[in-house]
Amino acid sequence: MAGNFTRILPLEDLSFPGLADVNYVKLLATLAAFPVVVIILNILSQFLLPRDKSLPPVVFHWVPIVGSAIEYGMDPLGFYDRCREKYGNVFTFVLFGRRMTVALGPKGSNLILGGKLSEVSAEEAYTPLTTPVFGPGVVYDCPNHILMEQKKFVKFGLSTDNFRAYVGMIEDEITTFINNDPAFFVFQDKKSTEWETFQAFKTCSEMTILTASRTLQGPEIRAALNKSFADLYHDLDNGFTPINWLMPNLPLPSYRRRDAAQKAMSDFYVNIIQKRRAENRMDERDMMAALCGQKYKDGRTVTDREVAHMLTALLMAGQHTSSSSVAWTVMHMANSPTVAEALYEEQVKHFSNPDGTLRPMTYEEMKELPVLDGIIRETLRLHSPIHTIMRTVVSDIVVPSALAAPSEDGQYIIPKGHTAVASPAFTQIDRKIWKNHAEWDPYRWIDPSGEAAQALQEYLTGEKVDYGYGFVSKGTESVYQPFGAGRHRCIGEHFAYLQVGCILITLIRNLEFQLDTIPASDYSSLFACPQGPCTVRYRRRVTKLQ
């Protein structure tokens, strides 16, 4: 009927008043040509308009506003590499209208991550992304000196005594998981030596959140890991995407679910705190107990709501880094069975009982396992979870000539309003720094004369600085910075090594792995994860008692 109607009534009779004389063909042609004209003008402006030579060169881009977003988003580290070859260590690219100025290499990391508070601000760069997820008043949603005090409170909970207790908890949690979870149903057949498969990233994510909740978060959180909690976590996690950073206040359903989940998670923690206080149970060996009752330097006590938001931040941020690190390590060991076997033999050497079983390990003993240490460090080198670290430039930054050749008008200036970018992840795989830079080689960390040992020395034992939460190695000019550097260096790195190490050891004591090809990285979120289903073959490890 509609088709017959349009055939009977001429098009001009459907026009609006005053538009009868419009030539629709020409109008459509003009509209179609408009984007082409804009692109052409954008290209001409980049070649013909005079450039301020005191500013870093701008990466050529076809489409205005969009800029280099597509190329950067698909492969940020590859994008940095190509830009360095053409523009040098310091350059600016356009990302949906934002000016992103990148400073590569160890000196670039030192410039950005070691920058003065009067020059760069992590709070301005990240609070649109993190505050809706973590909640107000913590991390980047507070002045820097308050954040440093909050890091000190968290560090108080990351004590050696707690770490000693966590080893057995994690080992027990993973043993229970592989004995009961459907992902490892072959293992549940005590006599089976058949090969089966599991999805590495999905499974490792489940293991890391179970172990983190059992240790840092506390028994109530571990007991609450059900479908409802998983849904809350999923809705919050969806707030960690590039679009949330670029446009933090869109009226989208995912944003509303994120906000509702944040409130529900915050209330969940506050209710537990209040119940513990009512039951006089504030002495648990977890982060909640460590944070409650802490006081800022001005005498103000940390509120229950702030504790809830700090715990949310620990859960969300730590989960991404640890889960991807465990998954990448399992896949590399599956792809390199000789290395996996070396890790198992290290366990046999240090922890064998007379009957052929392996005794439990201690926290101190874990720190004396060079193969395990090399495996973890090499995975973090090759697969840093965070590929880009950003700071908002709050006052002009002079780029040292040692980092970038001086411009014709003097040294380059990164102007106020730009987003300054460092990429320790790029430096960690830089072919100009590392031998066999793209190869997963844990033994490079065992060689005391190699570049890896030197990099580690610089990172761990360099200049010590107290930013407000205790002395730490500044590490901003090291070529190895898996947990960042400077005042925003992650204070959870020791727990991360403990958690990842315990999971790997427990898995390798019980299972063998196989994998033909390592998947590529997925950069669609703000954290680099493995692409695809990540299918790994596994079977029960045969011990002397079997």
Stockholm file with secondary structure:
# STOCKHOLM 1.0

chainA/1-546         MAGNFTRILPLEDLSFPGLADVNYVKLLATLAAFPVVVIILNILSQFLLPRDKSLPPVVFHWVPIVGSAIEYGMDPLGFYDRCREKYGNVFTFVLFGRRMTVALGPKGSNLILGGKLSEVSAEEAYTPLTTPVFGPGVVYDCPNHILMEQKKFVKFGLSTDNFRAYVGMIEDEITTFINNDPAFFVFQDKKSTEWETFQAFKTCSEMTILTASRTLQGPEIRAALNKSFADLYHDLDNGFTPINWLMPNLPLPSYRRRDAAQKAMSDFYVNIIQKRRAENRMDERDMMAALCGQKYKDGRTVTDREVAHMLTALLMAGQHTSSSSVAWTVMHMANSPTVAEALYEEQVKHFSNPDGTLRPMTYEEMKELPVLDGIIRETLRLHSPIHTIMRTVVSDIVVPSALAAPSEDGQYIIPKGHTAVASPAFTQIDRKIWKNHAEWDPYRWIDPSGEAAQALQEYLTGEKVDYGYGFVSKGTESVYQPFGAGRHRCIGEHFAYLQVGCILITLIRNLEFQLDTIPASDYSSLFACPQGPCTVRYRRRVTKLQ
#=GR chainA/1-546 SS CHHHHHHHSCGGGGSCTTCTTCCHHHHHHHHHHHHHHHHHHHHHHHHHSCCCTTSCCBCCCSSTTTBTHHHHHHCHHHHHHHHHHHHCSEEEEEETTEEEEEECHHHHHHHHHTCCTTTEEHHHHHHHHHHHHHCTTSTTSSCHHHHHHHHHHHHHHSCHHHHHHHHHHHHHHHHHHHHHCGGGTTTTSTTCCCCEEEEHHHHHHHHHHHHHIIIIICHHHHHTCSHHHHHHHHHHHTTSSHHHHHSTTCCCHHHHHHHHHHHHHHHHHHHHHHHHHHTTCCCCSSHHHHHTTCBCTTSCBCCHHHHHHHHHHHHHHHHHHHHHHHHHHHHHHHHCHHHHHHHHHHHHHHHBCTTSCBCCCCHHHHTTCHHHHHHHHHHHHHSCSCCCEEEEESSCEECCTTTSCCBTTBSCEECTTSEEEECHHHHTTCTTTSTTTTSCCGGGGTCTTSHHHHHHHHHHHSCEEESSSSEEECCTTCSCCTTCCGGGCCTTHHHHHHHHHHHHHHHHHHEEEECSCCCCEECSSSSCEECSCCEEEEEECCCTTC
#=GC SS_cons         CHHHHHHHSCGGGGSCTTCTTCCHHHHHHHHHHHHHHHHHHHHHHHHHSCCCTTSCCBCCCSSTTTBTHHHHHHCHHHHHHHHHHHHCSEEEEEETTEEEEEECHHHHHHHHHTCCTTTEEHHHHHHHHHHHHHCTTSTTSSCHHHHHHHHHHHHHHSCHHHHHHHHHHHHHHHHHHHHHCGGGTTTTSTTCCCCEEEEHHHHHHHHHHHHHIIIIICHHHHHTCSHHHHHHHHHHHTTSSHHHHHSTTCCCHHHHHHHHHHHHHHHHHHHHHHHHHHTTCCCCSSHHHHHTTCBCTTSCBCCHHHHHHHHHHHHHHHHHHHHHHHHHHHHHHHHCHHHHHHHHHHHHHHHBCTTSCBCCCCHHHHTTCHHHHHHHHHHHHHSCSCCCEEEEESSCEECCTTTSCCBTTBSCEECTTSEEEECHHHHTTCTTTSTTTTSCCGGGGTCTTSHHHHHHHHHHHSCEEESSSSEEECCTTCSCCTTCCGGGCCTTHHHHHHHHHHHHHHHHHHEEEECSCCCCEECSSSSCEECSCCEEEEEECCCTTC
//
